[in-house]
Amino acid sequence: MTTLRTGVIGVGHLGAIHARLWKGVQNGHLVGVFDPDTERARAIAAEHQVECFASIEELLGHVDAVSIVAPTSDHARIAHAAIDAGVHCFIEKPITAEFAEAVAVIDHANQAGITLQVGHVERFNPAFLALAGYPLEPMFIESHRLAQFKPRATDVAVVLDLMIHDIDLILHIVKSPVTEVRASGVAVVTSTIDIANARLEFANGCVANITASRISQRPMRKLRMFQRDSYISLDFAKPSVEIFRIADGSAADIATGGALPLGQLELGESSKTILFDQPTMPQVNAIQMELQTFTDAILHGGAPAVTAADGAEALRIAELIINTIEGK
């Protein structure tokens, strides 16, 4: 196989973006779409000059891989159907509605030799990509993901809708087991949790303080990391990265690597220099890049950039946070 025949199941706001961006994926060929909203599906299919399939089963009979961008409650059912049809799955986050469902989907895919990738798109945000190669060993992390209220995606708690982005990023960075979860949150506008804060403690001593809200007046997508001799601030919305680090010696004596010396710290008999760096942002489309890595994993082998196990672990921690908030 040199070209992947692809389809999109669910062409709402995000699914329509998938349909558009699949057209630009190397070695990927969009065949068609399906959505229970037939009028919407026909419009998207006509826009991209592809087939509008009458059912999920019909679409699965014509593709090698599929984007599952349906409501979260349908992810597991659709994924199992795709796996039975021998179709590789890109599943938007969260991987499923419940952790137990994720485990079942992963087991099914492993038995069938099917590739699964989960759509944790912030892994491909230029701000996060800009840190590739930079040594990250944070001991304290603080994240804020705040959004203005929109009726879309309010069927799930903000923990599964927004906070799970930062849960995945933090788990990927820290690479240590979570040992304790503390959390609080409230439903303000909807019947599910609209604003939440969680504190994750890790076996290596790192602590992460995570806040998510979908009822904020002003949007924000920031993550800050503190580690020995450096402070790293990411703004996913701009996107941008700022790195402040401390190096031994004076500015005249040290190689700054292009960083800007901001000042000196005199600590006893030692002298240190404060350096500031603002890495260049890669010019990429995050969703198209994740679809490309999914395609490459299928055609060339190897693990996807965001594995199903990654998605399941983020969901497991999200469930722990929700259960803590609800007192379960």
N, C-alpha and C positions, 0 to 999 in steps of 0.2 A: 504494500500500500504506500503510495507516494502522495496522495491527496486525500484529505479527510472530508467526507460528506457530513455536514453538520446541520443541526436544527435547533430551534429555540422553543421550549415549552413555557408559555407564559410571556405575553408581550405587553405587559403594563409598562410603567415608566422605565424600570430597569431592564426588563426584557427587550424593549424596543431598542435600547442602547446596545444590548448584546447583538441583536439582529444587524444593526448598522455596523458594529465593529468587527463582526465575524467576516465581513466583506474584505477587510484589510489584513486578515491573518494569513501569513505565508503558509502555503500547503493546506489551507482550509477553504472549503467551498460550501457556502450556505445554500442548503437545498430547500428548506421551508420552515414554517412556523405553525404552532397550534396555540389557541387560547379558547376557553369556553365562551368568551365574548367574541362571537363570530364576526361581527362588524369590525371590531378592532383588529382581529387577526387578518381579515381580508385587506384592510387598509395598510397594515405593515407589510404584508406579502406583496401587495401591489407596488408599494414604495420601493421595495428591493428586487422586484421582479422574480419572486420565488413562489413556491407552492404554498397554498393555505390548506393544511390537512384537516380532515373532518374529525379526527380523533388522535389521541396520544399513540394508540397502537398503530395507526396508519403511518404516522410520522416515523415511529421507531423502525418500521419496516423499510425505510428508505435512507437511513443515516448510519454513520459509523460512530458519531459522538453527538452529545446533546447538552445544551445549557438548560438546566432546570431552574427557572426563575419564577416559579409558582409560589403561592402562599406557603409559608413554612410548614403548616399542618399537612400539606400534600407532598412534601419532599420525599419522605420514606416510601410512600406508595408508588410514586413515579419512578424513583430510583430502582426499586425492586423490579418494576416492569421493564425498565431499560436494561438492567443487568440480565434479566431473563431473555431479552432480545439480542444480547451480545453487544450492547451499545455502551460506550464509555461515557462517563457522566461528569460534567462540571456542575456542581451544586452550589447555588448561592448560599451565603451564610444566613442563619446558622444551618449546619449540615442537615439537621432534622429538628423536630419540635422537642424531642426528648432524647436523653443520652442513650437509653436502652434501644431506641430505634436506630441510632447511629451505629451502635455495636452490631446490630443485626445487618444493616446495610453493608458495613465494612466486611463482615464475615462472608456475606453473599458474594460481594465483589471479588474478594480474595479467592474464593472457591472457583469463580468463573473466569478469573484472569482479566478482570475489567479494571481499567484505570479510573480512579476517583480523584478529583481535585475540588477543594472548597474555596468559595469566593471571598476570602479575606483580603479585600482589595488594597487595604492600607499597607500591606507588605510591598506593594508595587508603587506606592506614592513616591514621587521624586525625593521628598525629604527623607524618607526611610532608606531609599536606595543610595542616597548621598553618603550615608554612614557606612557603606560596605567597606570593610577593611579597617575601620576604626575600632580599636579595642574597647569593647563595652563590658564592664564589670560593675554595674550599678549596685549600690547598697540602699538607695532610696529613690523611688519613682513616684511622680505625681502626674496624673493625666486628667484633663477636662475635655469632655465631648458634649457640647451643648448645642441644641438645635431649637429653632422656632417651631411652634406647633403646626403639624400638618396631619390631616385625618388619615393619610396613608400609613400602613404598618402599625396601627394602634391596636391590632388584635393580639399583639404580644407585648410583654413588659419591655421597658426601655433597656433593661439589662440584655435582652436578646436582640433588640433592634439596634442599639448604638454601643452600649458598653462592651459588647462582645468583640468589637474591633480592637479595643485597647487590651482586653484580656488576652487575645491571641498575640498581639505584638509583645506584650510583657512576658508571656510564657516563652515566646520565641527568643527574647533577649536574655532572660534570666537563666533559663535551662536548669532549673532546680525544682524539686517537688514543692507544691504548696502544702504548708503544714497547718495553717490556721486561716479561717475566713471570718471576718466581722463585717456586718453590713446593716444599712438602714435605708429605707425608701418609702415613698408614699404615692398613692394614686390621687391625682389632683383634678385632672380633666376627664380621663377615661376610667374604665373599670379595672385597668391593670396599672402596674407601677410606672409612673411618669418621670420620677426623679429618684436617683439612687446614688449612694456612696458605699464603696467597699474598700476594706483594708485586707490585703493579702500578705501573709507572712510566708517566707520561703525557707527551706532547710538550710540554705547557705547564708542566712541572716538578712537577705534583702527584704525590704518592705515596700509595697506598692499601694498608694492611695488613689483610688479611681472614682471619678465622679462623672455621671451621665445624666442628661436632662433633655427632654423633648418639649419643654415648656419655657424655654429661655427667651428673654427679650433679644439677646444678641448671640449669634452663633459663635462657637469656638471649638477648635480641634487641636489641642496642644498636649504635648507630652514632654516632661522634664526629667532628666536623670542626673543623679549626683553620685559620683564615685571618687575614689582617691585621686586627688590632684586635678579633677576636671568636673565641669558642669556642662551638660548638653541639653539644648532646648530645641524641640521640633515644633514647627507650625505646619500642620498638614493642609491647612486651607490655603496658605499663601502660594506655594509651599516654600519653606525656608528652614535652615538649620543654623544655630549659633553655638559655637563651642568655645568655652573659656577653660583654659588649663594653666597649671602652674609648672614651671620648669626650673630646675636648679641653675643658679648662676645669674649673671646680669645679661641684659639684652645684647650687649656687645660681645659676650662670651659664648652665647648659645646659638645653634642653628634653629631658626624659627620655622623653617619649612613653609615659608610663605605667610605664616600667621603674623598678626599685627601685635607688637608689644604694647601693652596698655599701662604698665607701671611696674614698680618694684615692691616686693615684700621683704622687709628686714626682720627675720625671726632669729633673735639671739645673734650668733656669729655667722649664720647662714643667710645668703641672699637668694631670693627667688624672683622670677619674672612672670607676670601675668600675661598670657598670650590669648589673642582672640582670632578665631577663624570662622569664616562663613563659606562652607563648601558650595561649589557650583551645582545647581540643580540639573539632573538629567532631563532632557526634553523627551518625555514619554507619555503615552496615554496609559494609565494604570490598568484599566479594564482590558484594553487590547493586549497589553503585555501579559496579563495573566492568562488570557485565552491563547496567546502564542506559546507560553510555557506548557500549558495543558496539551496543545497540539504536538509540541516537540516531545513531550513525555510519551505520548502514544506512539508516534512514528519512529522515535529513536531509542525508546526504552529509558529506564531510570525513574526515580521517584519524582512525582510532581512537586512543584515549588511549595505548595501548601497541601500537605497530605490529608487524607481523610482522618487519620489519627490526630493530626493537629486540630482539625475542626471538631473532632469528638472531645478532645481534652478541653478546648475552649468552652464547649457546650457544657461539659461536666462542671467546670468551675462556675459558669454562669448559673447553672441549676443550684449549686451550693449557695450562691449569693442570694438567689430568689428565695430559696427555702429558709435561709437565715432571716431575711426580711419578713417573711410570712410566719416565722416562728415554728417551722416544722422540724 
